[in-house]
Amino acid sequence: MSSEYMSSALPPELARYRDEIRRYAEEYGLDFFETIFEMVDYEQINSLAALGGFPVRYPHWRFGMDYDQLSKGYEWGLQKIYEMVINTDPSYAYLMKSNNIVDQKMVMAHVYGHVDFFKNNTWFSKTNRKMLDTMANHAVKIRNYMDLYGQDTVENFIDHCLSIENLIDPHLPFTAGSKTVREEDEEPRAIEAGRLKSDRNYMDRYINPPEFLEEQRKRQREDRQKLRKNPPTPQKDILQFLLENAPLEDWQQECLSIIRDEAYYFVPQMQTKIMNEGWASYWHSKIMTRRALKDSEVIDFADHHAGTMAMAPGRINPYKVGVELFRDIEERWDKGRFGKEYDDCDDMVAKARWDRQLGLGRQKIFEVRRVCNDVTFIDEYLTEEFVERFKMYTYAFNRRTNQYEITDRDFKKVKEKLLFQLTNMGQPFILVTDGNFQNKGELLLWHKHQGLDLDVRWARETMRALAEIWRRPVNVETEVDGQKKLLTQANGEFSEKFL
């Protein structure tokens, strides 16, 4: 860690509270990596937040811009970062020096919930637990390239890479690698197609001389190359396609590979935001209210906890939705409010009094924590009763009244909209379909339409970055009002036409 981000170890009082809270967490069944807490001031924690929690990332103006925004938010009283923890083994968590004791205890309990989630949730199982070291290596490489090729040259290329860092396949780490058919594997079968048949084996070397077979082989290879489509099927990991096919210099390829590696590291955190924050909030609430709070600390805790859980109309607070849904699951499985018998019951009074006293709630929430991401969490466990209880309606801004208003109270529509926002992390499905579009070496992408049109302003900027990396025109096939449309970025100009 560079001296710019030097932090300090916990003072003795906080070290005692850390040991106490860790013991409570273990007694509740949490299973976490070793967690190292460090003290930082508000400038340091803003720097860490701007760098995604890692003090050793490569230099780039975007991180400076994020730091400036965070610092102004803190100075103007608009926001405050209470804690930060990163998914590594061991895990590192940062505590604000200015926080009072109640906040420090709450944050420690919250952190142990996060680290338990990092360690045990399936969607984090493929991440690099030594990412701190990896990012330090990335930073050294990029600084070396800046020394060799100039800071502006390297930073401009990284700008293009960061503009397309979301064009990856979130599920790729869990996809078994498919075997690619090599050219030499195809050759024996192809040669057979050009071989002249003979009933007498001794005549074969005269009918099919080596020179003839080599000529047939060469012609068939050329024919296959013309017919072979790259990629063979639509590919979602566009960054990987660029690494394999774009005309990049060695240093550019390394920079793009670094951006791709770091993008994949952060994917599970985006896929589980509601669950992760809900799980950590569940346990900091449980540990504090049942074990760690002193009587004199109750009001401060309640005030700060309520602030964390506040949810404005039209917006989703992942802390609130996550913790309440975990509590709802625990209660339902404790009382047996699940299964066919319960679902088929039409007596609302009987349902309200339903209690089979199964006591399976704690076991169930640990199971959910292990296997779900936000999409499956909401899809499987969000109920109509839950939506009604927490008034989770769909909202829209009314320009006439200048305020948000409820547009729909229907449970299915509320759930559908929430899932729509979470699927593919709320981003459009973009796949590369052809690296030699119209036989001109152009790139063709396909927007898999899921009911929402592309934002052309964002598409234009993304395509401009892609064209800089591909060095040839870039096309995107999309759909507007049910009609196919082709967007093109060529020679610095953007155009669009209906097909």
C-alpha positions as CSV (number, residue, x, y, z in Angstrom):
1,M,0.0,0.0,0.0
2,S,1.5,3.4,-1.0
3,S,2.1,6.0,1.7
4,E,-0.7,8.1,0.2
5,Y,-3.2,5.5,1.5
6,M,-1.5,4.5,4.7
7,S,-4.0,3.5,7.3
8,S,-3.6,2.8,11.0
9,A,-4.4,-0.3,13.1
10,L,-7.3,-0.4,15.4
11,P,-6.8,1.2,18.9
12,P,-7.1,-1.2,21.8
13,E,-10.8,-0.3,22.6
14,L,-11.9,-1.0,19.0
15,A,-9.8,-4.2,18.9
16,R,-11.7,-5.5,21.9
17,Y,-15.0,-4.7,20.3
18,R,-13.8,-6.4,17.1
19,D,-13.0,-9.6,19.0
20,E,-16.3,-9.5,20.8
21,I,-18.4,-8.9,17.6
22,R,-16.4,-11.6,15.7
23,R,-17.2,-14.1,18.5
24,Y,-20.9,-13.2,18.3
25,A,-20.9,-13.6,14.5
26,E,-19.2,-17.0,14.8
27,E,-21.8,-18.1,17.4
28,Y,-24.5,-17.2,15.0
29,G,-23.0,-19.5,12.4
30,L,-21.3,-17.0,10.1
31,D,-18.2,-18.3,8.3
32,F,-15.8,-15.7,7.0
33,F,-12.3,-15.1,5.8
34,E,-9.8,-13.5,8.2
35,T,-10.9,-9.8,8.3
36,I,-8.4,-7.0,8.8
37,F,-9.8,-3.7,10.0
38,E,-7.9,-0.5,9.3
39,M,-8.6,3.1,10.4
40,V,-8.8,5.8,7.7
41,D,-9.8,9.5,7.6
42,Y,-12.5,10.8,5.3
43,E,-10.1,11.8,2.5
44,Q,-8.5,8.3,2.5
45,I,-11.9,6.5,2.5
46,N,-13.0,8.7,-0.4
47,S,-9.8,7.8,-2.3
48,L,-10.4,4.2,-1.6
49,A,-14.1,4.4,-2.7
50,A,-13.0,6.1,-6.0
51,L,-10.6,3.3,-6.6
52,G,-13.3,0.6,-6.0
53,G,-11.8,-0.2,-2.5
54,F,-8.3,-1.0,-3.8
55,P,-5.5,1.5,-2.9
56,V,-3.2,0.1,-5.6
57,R,-5.0,0.6,-8.9
58,Y,-3.6,2.0,-12.1
59,P,-3.6,5.8,-12.5
60,H,-6.5,7.3,-14.5
61,W,-8.5,10.5,-14.5
62,R,-11.8,8.7,-13.9
63,F,-10.7,7.8,-10.4
64,G,-9.7,11.4,-9.7
65,M,-13.1,12.6,-10.9
66,D,-14.9,10.1,-8.7
67,Y,-12.8,11.2,-5.7
68,D,-13.7,14.8,-6.3
69,Q,-17.4,14.0,-6.5
70,L,-17.2,12.0,-3.2
71,S,-15.2,14.6,-1.4
72,K,-17.7,17.4,-2.4
73,G,-20.6,15.2,-1.3
74,Y,-19.0,14.7,2.1
75,E,-18.1,18.4,2.5
76,W,-21.6,19.5,1.6
77,G,-23.2,16.9,3.9
78,L,-24.9,15.0,1.1
79,Q,-23.2,11.7,1.8
80,K,-20.9,9.8,4.2
81,I,-19.2,6.5,3.8
82,Y,-19.4,4.5,7.0
83,E,-17.5,1.4,5.9
84,M,-15.8,-0.3,3.0
85,V,-14.8,-3.9,2.6
86,I,-13.3,-5.8,-0.3
87,N,-13.7,-9.4,-1.4
88,T,-10.2,-10.8,-0.9
89,D,-8.7,-13.5,1.3
90,P,-7.9,-12.1,3.8
91,S,-10.6,-9.4,3.5
92,Y,-9.7,-5.8,4.3
93,A,-12.3,-3.4,5.8
94,Y,-11.8,0.3,6.4
95,L,-13.3,2.2,9.3
96,M,-13.8,6.0,9.5
97,K,-11.8,7.5,12.3
98,S,-14.5,10.1,12.9
99,N,-17.3,7.5,13.5
100,N,-18.5,7.1,17.1
101,I,-18.2,3.8,19.0
102,V,-21.8,2.7,18.1
103,D,-21.2,3.3,14.4
104,Q,-17.9,1.4,14.6
105,K,-19.5,-1.6,16.3
106,M,-22.4,-1.6,13.8
107,V,-20.0,-1.4,10.9
108,M,-17.9,-4.3,12.2
109,A,-21.0,-6.5,12.5
110,H,-22.0,-5.4,9.0
111,V,-18.6,-6.2,7.6
112,Y,-18.6,-9.8,9.0
113,G,-21.9,-10.3,7.3
114,H,-20.4,-9.1,4.0
115,V,-17.3,-11.3,4.3
116,D,-19.5,-14.4,5.1
117,F,-21.4,-13.6,1.9
118,F,-18.2,-13.2,-0.1
119,K,-16.9,-16.5,1.1
120,N,-20.1,-18.6,0.8
121,N,-22.2,-17.3,-2.0
122,T,-21.9,-19.3,-5.2
123,W,-21.7,-16.3,-7.5
124,F,-18.5,-15.2,-5.8
125,S,-16.9,-18.7,-6.0
126,K,-15.0,-17.9,-9.2
127,T,-13.6,-14.5,-8.2
128,N,-9.9,-13.9,-7.7
129,R,-9.4,-13.8,-3.9
130,K,-5.9,-12.3,-4.4
131,M,-7.2,-9.4,-6.4
132,L,-5.2,-6.9,-4.2
133,D,-2.0,-8.4,-5.5
134,T,-3.3,-8.7,-9.1
135,M,-4.4,-5.0,-9.2
136,A,-1.0,-4.0,-7.9
137,N,0.6,-5.9,-10.8
138,H,-1.8,-4.3,-13.2
139,A,-0.9,-0.8,-11.9
140,V,2.8,-1.5,-12.4
141,K,2.3,-2.7,-16.0
142,I,0.2,0.3,-17.0
143,R,2.7,2.8,-15.3
144,N,5.5,1.1,-17.3
145,Y,3.5,1.5,-20.5
146,M,2.9,5.2,-19.7
147,D,6.6,5.7,-19.3
148,L,7.3,3.9,-22.7
149,Y,4.5,5.3,-24.9
150,G,3.4,8.5,-23.0
151,Q,0.7,9.0,-20.4
152,D,-1.8,10.6,-22.8
153,T,-1.5,7.8,-25.3
154,V,-2.0,5.1,-22.8
155,E,-4.7,7.0,-20.9
156,N,-6.7,7.7,-24.1
157,F,-6.7,4.0,-25.0
158,I,-7.8,3.1,-21.5
159,D,-10.6,5.6,-21.9
160,H,-11.9,3.6,-24.9
161,C,-11.6,0.3,-22.9
162,L,-13.5,1.7,-19.9
163,S,-16.3,2.9,-22.3
164,I,-16.9,-0.8,-23.2
165,E,-16.0,-2.6,-19.9
166,N,-19.5,-3.8,-19.5
167,L,-19.5,-5.7,-22.8
168,I,-18.7,-9.0,-21.1
169,D,-20.6,-12.2,-20.3
170,P,-21.5,-12.2,-16.5
171,H,-22.2,-16.0,-16.7
172,L,-19.0,-16.9,-18.5
173,P,-17.0,-18.0,-15.4
174,F,-19.7,-20.7,-14.8
175,T,-19.8,-21.9,-18.4
176,A,-17.9,-25.0,-19.2
177,G,-15.4,-24.3,-21.9
178,S,-16.6,-25.7,-25.2
179,K,-14.1,-27.6,-27.3
180,T,-13.1,-25.7,-30.4
181,V,-12.6,-27.8,-33.5
182,R,-9.0,-27.2,-34.8
183,E,-8.2,-27.1,-38.5
184,E,-6.0,-30.1,-38.2
185,D,-8.9,-32.0,-36.6
186,E,-11.1,-31.2,-39.6
187,E,-8.5,-32.1,-42.2
188,P,-8.7,-35.9,-42.4
189,R,-12.5,-35.7,-43.0
190,A,-12.0,-32.9,-45.6
191,I,-9.3,-34.8,-47.4
192,E,-11.6,-37.8,-47.7
193,A,-14.0,-35.7,-49.6
194,G,-11.4,-34.9,-52.3
195,R,-9.8,-38.4,-52.5
196,L,-10.4,-40.5,-55.6
197,K,-11.7,-43.9,-54.7
198,S,-10.1,-47.1,-55.8
199,D,-11.0,-50.8,-55.2
200,R,-7.4,-51.8,-55.2
201,N,-5.2,-50.5,-52.3
202,Y,-2.0,-50.8,-54.2
203,M,-3.3,-48.3,-56.8
204,D,-4.1,-45.6,-54.3
205,R,-0.6,-44.0,-54.4
206,Y,-0.9,-43.7,-58.2
207,I,-4.5,-42.4,-58.2
208,N,-4.0,-40.1,-55.2
209,P,-0.4,-38.9,-55.3
210,P,0.7,-36.7,-52.3
211,E,0.9,-33.6,-54.6
212,F,-2.7,-34.1,-55.6
213,L,-3.9,-34.6,-52.0
214,E,-2.0,-31.4,-50.9
215,E,-3.6,-29.4,-53.6
216,Q,-7.1,-30.7,-52.6
217,R,-6.3,-30.0,-48.9
218,K,-5.2,-26.4,-49.7
219,R,-8.4,-25.7,-51.8
220,Q,-10.7,-27.1,-49.2
221,R,-8.9,-25.1,-46.4
222,E,-9.4,-21.9,-48.4
223,D,-13.1,-22.8,-49.0
224,R,-13.7,-23.5,-45.3
225,Q,-12.0,-20.2,-44.4
226,K,-14.4,-18.3,-46.7
227,L,-17.4,-20.0,-45.2
228,R,-16.3,-19.9,-41.6
229,K,-18.0,-17.2,-39.6
230,N,-16.2,-15.4,-36.9
231,P,-17.6,-15.9,-34.3
232,P,-19.4,-19.1,-35.2
233,T,-22.3,-18.2,-32.9
234,P,-23.2,-14.8,-31.3
235,Q,-20.7,-14.1,-28.5
236,K,-21.5,-12.0,-25.5
237,D,-18.0,-11.5,-24.3
238,I,-17.1,-8.8,-26.8
239,L,-13.9,-7.8,-24.9
240,Q,-12.6,-11.4,-25.4
241,F,-13.5,-11.2,-29.1
242,L,-11.6,-7.9,-29.4
243,L,-8.6,-9.4,-27.7
244,E,-8.5,-12.3,-30.2
245,N,-9.3,-10.4,-33.3
246,A,-8.7,-6.6,-33.1
247,P,-5.5,-5.2,-34.6
248,L,-4.0,-4.3,-31.2
249,E,-0.4,-3.6,-30.3
250,D,1.0,-5.8,-27.5
251,W,0.7,-3.0,-24.9
252,Q,-2.9,-2.3,-26.0
253,Q,-3.9,-5.9,-25.8
254,E,-2.4,-6.1,-22.3
255,C,-4.3,-3.0,-21.2
256,L,-7.6,-4.3,-22.6
257,S,-7.0,-7.7,-20.9
258,I,-6.5,-5.8,-17.6
259,I,-9.7,-3.9,-18.0
260,R,-11.6,-7.2,-18.8
261,D,-10.1,-9.0,-15.7
262,E,-11.1,-6.2,-13.4
263,A,-14.6,-6.0,-14.9
264,Y,-15.1,-9.7,-14.2
265,Y,-14.0,-9.3,-10.6
266,F,-16.7,-6.7,-9.9
267,V,-19.5,-8.6,-11.7
268,P,-20.7,-10.7,-8.6
269,Q,-21.0,-7.6,-6.5
270,M,-23.4,-6.1,-9.1
271,Q,-25.3,-9.4,-9.4
272,T,-25.9,-9.6,-5.7
273,K,-26.2,-6.0,-4.5
274,I,-29.6,-6.5,-2.8
275,M,-28.8,-9.8,-1.3
276,N,-25.3,-8.8,-0.1
277,E,-26.4,-5.6,1.6
278,G,-29.5,-7.3,3.0
279,W,-27.5,-10.1,4.5
280,A,-25.0,-7.8,6.1
281,S,-27.8,-5.6,7.4
282,Y,-29.6,-8.6,8.8
283,W,-26.6,-9.6,10.8
284,H,-25.5,-6.2,12.0
285,S,-29.1,-5.7,13.3
286,K,-29.2,-9.1,14.9
287,I,-25.8,-8.8,16.5
288,M,-26.3,-5.3,17.7
289,T,-29.8,-5.6,19.2
290,R,-29.3,-9.1,20.7
291,R,-25.7,-9.0,21.9
292,A,-23.5,-6.0,21.3
293,L,-25.5,-2.9,22.2
294,K,-25.4,-1.2,25.6
295,D,-28.5,0.5,26.9
296,S,-27.0,4.0,26.4
297,E,-26.3,3.2,22.7
298,V,-29.8,2.1,21.6
299,I,-31.1,5.5,20.4
300,D,-28.0,6.3,18.4
301,F,-28.1,2.8,16.8
302,A,-31.8,3.1,16.0
303,D,-31.3,6.5,14.5
304,H,-28.4,5.5,12.2
305,H,-30.0,2.2,11.3
306,A,-33.2,3.9,10.3
307,G,-31.3,6.3,8.1
308,T,-29.6,3.4,6.3
309,M,-33.0,1.7,5.7
310,A,-34.9,4.7,4.4
311,M,-36.4,4.2,1.0
312,A,-37.8,7.1,-1.1
313,P,-40.7,6.5,-3.6
314,G,-39.6,5.4,-7.0
315,R,-36.2,4.1,-5.8
316,I,-35.0,0.8,-4.5
317,N,-32.9,0.8,-1.3
318,P,-31.0,-2.6,-1.5
319,Y,-30.4,-2.5,2.3
320,K,-34.1,-2.2,3.0
321,V,-35.4,-4.6,0.4
322,G,-32.7,-7.2,1.1
323,V,-32.9,-7.3,4.9
324,E,-36.8,-7.3,5.0
325,L,-36.9,-10.1,2.4
326,F,-34.4,-12.2,4.4
327,R,-36.6,-11.6,7.5
328,D,-39.7,-12.5,5.6
329,I,-38.1,-15.8,4.4
330,E,-37.0,-16.7,7.9
331,E,-40.5,-16.1,9.3
332,R,-42.3,-18.0,6.5
333,W,-40.1,-21.1,6.9
334,D,-40.3,-20.9,10.7
335,K,-44.1,-20.9,10.5
336,G,-44.4,-23.2,7.4
337,R,-45.9,-20.5,5.2
338,F,-44.8,-22.1,2.0
339,G,-45.7,-25.1,-0.2
340,K,-48.8,-26.2,-2.0
341,E,-51.1,-26.4,1.0
342,Y,-50.4,-22.8,2.0
343,D,-50.5,-21.4,-1.5
344,D,-53.9,-23.1,-2.2
345,C,-55.4,-21.7,1.0
346,D,-58.0,-19.0,0.1
347,D,-58.9,-18.2,3.7
348,M,-57.0,-15.0,4.5
349,V,-57.8,-15.2,8.2
350,A,-56.3,-18.7,8.3
351,K,-53.3,-17.6,6.4
352,A,-52.7,-14.7,8.8
353,R,-52.8,-17.2,11.7
354,W,-50.8,-19.9,9.9
355,D,-48.0,-21.3,12.1
356,R,-46.8,-24.9,11.8
357,Q,-43.9,-24.1,14.1
358,L,-41.3,-25.8,11.8
359,G,-38.4,-23.6,12.9
360,L,-36.7,-23.9,9.6
361,G,-36.1,-20.2,9.0
362,R,-32.5,-19.8,10.0
363,Q,-31.5,-22.9,7.9
364,K,-33.4,-21.5,4.9
365,I,-31.8,-18.1,4.9
366,F,-28.4,-19.6,5.0
367,E,-29.3,-21.8,2.0
368,V,-30.7,-18.8,0.1
369,R,-27.5,-16.9,0.9
370,R,-25.5,-19.7,-0.6
371,V,-27.2,-20.3,-3.9
372,C,-29.1,-17.1,-5.1
373,N,-28.2,-13.9,-6.9
374,D,-30.5,-10.9,-6.9
375,V,-32.6,-12.1,-9.9
376,T,-33.3,-15.5,-8.4
377,F,-33.7,-14.0,-4.9
378,I,-36.5,-11.7,-6.1
379,D,-38.0,-14.1,-8.6
380,E,-38.3,-17.0,-6.0
381,Y,-39.1,-15.2,-2.7
382,L,-40.8,-11.9,-3.4
383,T,-44.5,-12.5,-2.6
384,E,-47.6,-10.5,-3.1
385,E,-48.0,-10.1,0.7
386,F,-44.5,-8.6,0.9
387,V,-45.1,-6.1,-1.9
388,E,-48.4,-5.0,-0.2
389,R,-46.8,-4.7,3.3
390,F,-43.9,-2.5,2.1
391,K,-45.9,-0.6,-0.6
392,M,-43.6,-1.6,-3.4
393,Y,-45.6,0.0,-6.2
394,T,-44.3,1.3,-9.6
395,Y,-43.8,5.0,-9.8
396,A,-43.3,7.6,-12.5
397,F,-42.5,11.3,-12.4
398,N,-45.4,13.5,-13.3
399,R,-44.1,16.7,-14.9
400,R,-47.5,18.4,-14.4
401,T,-47.5,18.0,-10.6
402,N,-43.7,17.9,-10.4
403,Q,-43.7,14.8,-8.2
404,Y,-43.5,11.0,-8.3
405,E,-46.8,9.3,-8.4
406,I,-47.9,5.6,-8.2
407,T,-48.6,4.2,-11.7
408,D,-49.4,0.6,-10.8
409,R,-50.1,-1.5,-7.7
410,D,-50.4,-4.9,-9.5
411,F,-48.0,-7.4,-7.9
412,K,-47.0,-9.1,-11.2
413,K,-46.1,-5.8,-12.8
414,V,-44.2,-4.6,-9.8
415,K,-42.2,-7.8,-9.7
416,E,-41.7,-7.8,-13.5
417,K,-40.3,-4.3,-13.5
418,L,-38.0,-5.1,-10.6
419,L,-36.7,-8.2,-12.4
420,F,-36.3,-6.2,-15.6
421,Q,-34.1,-3.7,-13.8
422,L,-31.9,-6.5,-12.3
423,T,-31.6,-8.8,-15.4
424,N,-28.2,-8.5,-17.0
425,M,-27.4,-5.9,-14.3
426,G,-29.9,-3.5,-15.9
427,Q,-27.9,-3.3,-19.1
428,P,-28.9,-4.2,-22.7
429,F,-28.0,-7.5,-24.2
430,I,-25.3,-6.9,-26.8
431,L,-23.6,-9.7,-28.7
432,V,-21.0,-9.7,-31.5
433,T,-22.2,-11.7,-34.5
434,D,-19.8,-11.0,-37.3
435,G,-16.2,-9.8,-37.4
436,N,-16.2,-9.5,-41.2
437,F,-19.6,-7.8,-41.9
438,Q,-20.4,-7.5,-45.6
439,N,-16.9,-9.0,-46.2
440,K,-15.4,-5.6,-45.4
441,G,-13.8,-6.4,-42.1
442,E,-16.4,-4.4,-40.3
443,L,-17.7,-5.4,-36.9
444,L,-21.4,-6.3,-36.5
445,L,-23.1,-6.3,-33.1
446,W,-26.6,-7.4,-32.3
447,H,-28.8,-5.8,-29.7
448,K,-31.0,-8.6,-28.4
449,H,-34.2,-6.7,-27.9
450,Q,-35.9,-7.4,-24.5
451,G,-38.7,-4.8,-24.7
452,L,-36.5,-1.7,-24.2
453,D,-35.0,0.3,-27.0
454,L,-31.3,1.2,-27.0
455,D,-30.4,4.7,-25.7
456,V,-28.8,6.0,-28.9
457,R,-26.7,8.6,-27.0
458,W,-25.0,5.9,-25.0
459,A,-24.8,3.6,-28.0
460,R,-23.1,6.3,-30.0
461,E,-20.3,6.8,-27.4
462,T,-19.9,3.0,-27.0
463,M,-19.6,2.5,-30.8
464,R,-17.1,5.3,-31.1
465,A,-14.9,3.6,-28.5
466,L,-15.3,0.3,-30.3
467,A,-14.4,1.8,-33.6
468,E,-11.2,3.2,-32.1
469,I,-10.2,-0.3,-30.9
470,W,-11.4,-2.2,-34.0
471,R,-9.9,0.4,-36.4
472,R,-12.7,-0.2,-38.8
473,P,-16.4,0.6,-38.9
474,V,-18.7,-0.8,-36.2
475,N,-22.4,-1.6,-36.8
476,V,-25.2,-2.5,-34.3
477,E,-28.4,-4.1,-35.4
478,T,-31.2,-3.1,-33.1
479,E,-35.0,-2.7,-33.2
480,V,-37.2,0.4,-32.9
481,D,-41.0,0.1,-32.7
482,G,-40.8,-3.4,-34.1
483,Q,-38.7,-2.5,-37.1
484,K,-35.0,-3.4,-37.5
485,K,-32.5,-0.6,-37.6
486,L,-28.7,-0.5,-38.3
487,L,-26.5,1.9,-36.4
488,T,-23.1,2.6,-37.9
489,Q,-20.0,4.3,-36.7
490,A,-17.6,4.8,-39.6
491,N,-14.8,7.3,-40.3
492,G,-15.7,9.4,-37.2
493,E,-19.4,9.7,-38.3
494,F,-22.5,8.1,-36.8
495,S,-25.5,7.1,-38.9
496,E,-28.6,5.1,-38.6
497,K,-31.0,3.5,-41.1
498,F,-34.0,1.2,-41.1
499,L,-33.5,-2.2,-42.7
